[in-house]
Every structure is written in C-alpha cells, then in structure tokens.
Amino acid sequence: MKKLISFSEKGQSLLLITLMLFALLAMLALIIDGGNAYLKRRQAQSAADAGALAGVRELCIGTPSLANSVAIEYAENRNAETQTNAETDAFPTVLNATRMRVETAVTYDTFFATILGIDRPTVRAIAEAACFSPTYGDGVLPVVWSCREPVDGWPGDSDSCQQQRISESELETYLLTPDVIQ
C-alpha cells in the first residue's frame, strides 16, 4: 500500500531545543535572580531595622524633630546597598511619642529575568521600634533599664544617669520586686 500523505520530520529537533533553551533561561532567572531577591530583601530589612532604631532613639532622648531625618540617614546612607545597581528608599512614620515605623524599598537590576520582562523589581521591608521603661520578668535580667540615681554605696559624679551596680543578694530581690531598690 502506498503512503498518500508524507510528513517531513526535519526541523523538529530545532523546535525542541528552542523550547528547552527557553525553559533553561527561565530556571536560571528563577535561581539566580530569586536568590538575589532574597539577598536584597534581607538588606531592605536590615536598613529598616537600623532606621527604626535610630529614629526611635531620637524620640526617646527628646528630639522628635530629628527622628525622621535620622531614620532616613541610617536606613538609606549608613545601611544601604553599596552596589551601583540598587537604590534604597526609606519612609519613616512617627506613630506616637515613643514609637516609629520605617518602611524601606530596595529597587535593583536583574540578570536573567530581564529576558522575561522583569527589569527592576522592588523588595520592601517594614520595621517598628519603641522606647519604654523595661518591666521585670521571672528569671530575666534586663539588658536596658531606665535611668535613675545610683544605688546607695555607689556614688555618682553628677545628677545624670550613672551605671548602677547591685550585689548578687540584691539581684534576686530586684528581679522579683523592682521597686525595692531605688
């Protein structure tokens, strides 16, 4: 019996190789640019954290007019990405007299994702910080404490807040009832 219709199989491998090459580029974009996105996200979070802590420090020490500018300085200039292909923008917000929120956005260039039309993605991060007097907890030793006059027996040089020392016997009393030691 004779074949009435014949199809040529020439050129099929070229089509398959083209499709596989496109899939390979998409995977490279996901692996390399996805990893870069995680790195930029971490840098955005570090910048937001630094800005929030620096800004809330200004709120705590009583200079709220400087809080926004200091937050931007720390987030953008002191903690930002040093590569030329990234830009960090910080958006501080004073929530009240003792709380601050900083949102950062890092925009960066991609490598392989440009082929897929993703040229300059932006990753974002948010951090909040507050200042308040620490409270006591069972078995917790405070690392930061509110300023008060030195403990009796440890003279201070001025009326400002000085480092305080307490004995081991006073430590347990202090942790259970912090108002006992003045």
C-alpha positions as CSV (number, residue, x, y, z in Angstrom):
1,M,0.0,0.0,0.0
2,K,1.3,3.4,-0.9
3,K,1.6,6.4,1.5
4,L,-0.7,9.1,0.4
5,I,0.5,11.8,2.8
6,S,4.1,12.1,3.9
7,F,5.3,14.4,6.6
8,S,8.8,15.6,6.9
9,E,10.4,15.2,10.3
10,K,13.2,17.6,9.6
11,G,13.4,20.6,11.9
12,Q,11.7,19.1,14.9
13,S,14.8,18.9,17.0
14,L,15.4,22.7,16.4
15,L,11.9,23.4,17.9
16,L,12.6,21.1,20.9
17,I,16.0,22.7,21.6
18,T,14.5,26.2,21.4
19,L,11.8,25.3,23.9
20,M,14.3,23.6,26.2
21,L,16.6,26.7,26.0
22,F,13.7,29.0,27.0
23,A,12.9,26.7,29.9
24,L,16.6,26.7,30.9
25,L,16.7,30.5,30.9
26,A,13.5,30.7,32.9
27,M,15.1,28.3,35.5
28,L,18.3,30.4,35.6
29,A,16.3,33.5,36.1
30,L,14.4,31.9,39.0
31,I,17.6,30.5,40.6
32,I,20.0,33.5,40.2
33,D,17.5,36.4,40.4
34,G,15.4,34.7,43.0
35,G,18.4,34.3,45.2
36,N,19.4,37.9,44.6
37,A,15.8,38.9,45.6
38,Y,16.2,37.1,48.9
39,L,19.5,39.0,49.5
40,K,18.0,42.3,48.6
41,R,15.0,41.6,50.9
42,R,17.4,40.9,53.8
43,Q,19.3,44.1,53.1
44,A,16.0,46.0,53.0
45,Q,15.0,44.6,56.4
46,S,18.4,45.5,57.9
47,A,18.1,49.0,56.6
48,A,14.5,49.3,58.0
49,D,15.7,47.9,61.4
50,A,18.6,50.4,61.6
51,G,16.4,53.3,60.6
52,A,13.6,52.5,63.1
53,L,16.1,52.0,66.0
54,A,18.0,55.3,65.1
55,G,14.7,57.2,64.7
56,V,13.1,56.0,67.9
57,R,16.3,56.8,69.8
58,E,15.8,60.4,68.8
59,L,12.2,60.1,70.1
60,C,13.4,58.6,73.4
61,I,16.1,61.2,74.1
62,G,13.6,64.0,73.5
63,T,14.4,65.4,70.0
64,P,11.4,64.2,67.9
65,S,12.1,66.8,65.2
66,L,15.2,64.9,64.2
67,A,13.6,61.4,64.3
68,N,12.6,61.3,60.6
69,S,15.8,62.6,59.2
70,V,18.0,60.4,61.4
71,A,15.9,57.3,60.4
72,I,16.4,58.1,56.7
73,E,20.1,58.7,57.3
74,Y,20.6,55.3,58.9
75,A,18.3,53.4,56.5
76,E,19.5,54.9,53.3
77,N,23.0,56.1,53.8
78,R,24.6,54.1,56.6
79,N,23.0,50.8,56.0
80,A,22.1,50.8,52.3
81,E,23.3,48.6,49.5
82,T,26.7,49.7,48.2
83,Q,26.3,48.2,44.7
84,T,25.5,50.6,41.9
85,N,22.6,48.6,40.7
86,A,20.4,49.1,43.7
87,E,18.6,52.1,45.3
88,T,17.3,52.1,48.9
89,D,14.4,54.4,49.8
90,A,13.2,54.8,53.4
91,F,9.8,56.1,54.5
92,P,9.7,56.8,58.3
93,T,6.5,57.4,60.2
94,V,6.3,58.6,63.8
95,L,3.4,56.6,65.3
96,N,3.3,58.5,68.6
97,A,5.8,60.0,71.1
98,T,7.6,56.7,71.7
99,R,7.0,54.6,68.5
100,M,8.3,54.8,65.0
101,R,7.8,52.7,61.8
102,V,10.2,52.7,58.9
103,E,9.4,51.1,55.5
104,T,12.2,50.6,53.1
105,A,12.1,49.7,49.4
106,V,15.1,48.4,47.6
107,T,15.0,48.5,43.8
108,Y,17.7,46.5,41.9
109,D,18.6,45.3,38.4
110,T,18.1,41.7,37.4
111,F,20.4,39.4,35.4
112,F,18.4,36.8,33.5
113,A,14.9,37.9,34.5
114,T,15.3,40.9,32.1
115,I,14.7,38.4,29.2
116,L,11.3,37.6,30.8
117,G,10.5,41.3,31.1
118,I,11.4,41.8,34.8
119,D,13.9,44.6,34.7
120,R,13.9,46.4,38.1
121,P,11.9,44.7,40.8
122,T,11.4,46.2,44.2
123,V,11.5,44.4,47.5
124,R,10.0,46.0,50.7
125,A,10.5,45.7,54.4
126,I,8.9,47.2,57.5
127,A,10.3,47.7,61.0
128,E,8.9,49.2,64.1
129,A,10.7,50.3,67.3
130,A,9.5,51.8,70.5
131,C,11.0,53.2,73.7
132,F,9.6,52.4,77.1
133,S,10.7,51.5,80.6
134,P,11.5,47.8,80.9
135,T,9.4,45.6,83.1
136,Y,10.6,42.7,85.2
137,G,10.1,39.0,84.4
138,D,10.8,35.9,86.3
139,G,14.4,35.0,85.8
140,V,15.0,37.7,83.2
141,L,17.9,40.1,83.7
142,P,17.3,43.4,81.9
143,V,19.9,44.5,79.4
144,V,18.5,48.0,79.1
145,W,17.0,49.9,82.1
146,S,15.5,53.3,82.8
147,C,17.8,56.0,84.1
148,R,17.7,56.6,87.9
149,E,20.0,57.7,90.6
150,P,22.9,55.4,91.5
151,V,22.3,52.7,94.2
152,D,23.4,53.7,97.7
153,G,27.0,52.8,98.2
154,W,28.0,53.5,94.6
155,P,28.5,57.3,94.4
156,G,27.8,59.1,91.2
157,D,29.7,62.0,89.8
158,S,26.7,64.0,88.7
159,D,22.9,64.2,88.7
160,S,22.8,62.4,85.3
161,C,22.1,58.7,85.0
162,Q,25.1,56.7,86.0
163,Q,25.9,53.0,85.7
164,Q,24.4,51.1,88.6
165,R,25.8,48.1,90.4
166,I,23.8,45.8,92.7
167,S,25.1,42.9,94.7
168,E,24.1,39.3,94.0
169,S,21.9,39.2,97.1
170,E,20.0,42.3,95.8
171,L,19.6,40.8,92.3
172,E,17.0,38.3,93.3
173,T,15.0,40.9,95.2
174,Y,15.3,43.3,92.3
175,L,14.1,40.7,89.8
176,L,11.0,39.8,91.9
177,T,10.2,43.4,93.0
178,P,12.0,46.1,91.0
179,D,10.7,48.9,93.1
180,V,12.6,47.8,96.2
181,I,16.0,49.1,95.1
182,Q,15.9,52.8,94.5
